[in-house]
């Protein structure tokens, strides 16, 4: 019997806490699907989700991060056009000067009211949930 399971990934909403407005980092993807995205990627075999989040942040934006909390798990089968993935999303803090690397073509810092419209995957929904959580303390609903 062949099993088909979703592929686990991590995404990390990184706030730069050494900046006045505490902007978040978004990367412009080098590979398809193109557009802006939250830093993250696939979890390697034998790796914890926390280690994967720290590794992906280092690989994509060149920063050591402090994981603050596990925010939510997004698992819509259509969230990634390449394959069925599920993403464990972390909130993290960092200091320093991020630099685009790995599969990040570019990166920019965005305050939450300046988030671009061209977001990949389901990252618009993730960031909308994050804004609601950050400003109103409301976690994502389990039924959406």
Secondary structure, 3 states (H helix, E strand, C coil): CCCCCCEEEEEEEEEECCCCCCCEEEEEECCCCCCEEECEEECCCCCCHHHHHHHHHHHHHCCCCEEEEEEEEECCCCCCCCCCEEEEEEEEEECCCCCCCCCEEEEEEECHHHCCCCECCCHHHHHHHHHHHHHHCCCCCCCC
